[in-house]
Amino acid sequence: MQHNVKYLKENRRALRRNLTPAEAALWKHLKASQLHGRKFRRQHSIGNYILDFYCPSEKLAIELDGQVHYHSAAEQADLERDAVLEAFGIIVLRFENKDVFENLEGILQEITSRFSK
């Protein structure tokens, strides 16, 4: 499992510069080890996949999904991606963008519930 492969560097950088509103809102609560002291990285790549957020100490990926994820081809791609990541021992949590604005506390609780004690 390779982290942050060079050929994806520019893609990762562009994604960090152009966060979606939901990603920006969640990042405010994840950055600087604010959530129970866990360090998160944004737009971190593992293999060929760029993750929205990744916590290395917990091997936890957080993906925020917008409208583009709600058709069968994208759903299938997401399932395959999650299976590959889970084979590396990474837990993948998926949330809808709208949930960041409608239920941020619930999302943060779900994330922290996955932390090892």
Sequence and secondary structure as in RCSB ss.txt:
>XXXX:A:sequence
MQHNVKYLKENRRALRRNLTPAEAALWKHLKASQLHGRKFRRQHSIGNYILDFYCPSEKLAIELDGQVHYHSAAE
QADLERDAVLEAFGIIVLRFENKDVFENLEGILQEITSRFSK
>XXXX:A:secstr
  BS GGGHHHHHHHHHT  HHHHHHHHHHGGGTTTT   EEEEEETTEEEEEEETTTTEEEEEE GGGSSHHHH
HHHHHHHHHHHHTT EEEEEEHHHHHH HHHHHHHHHHTS  
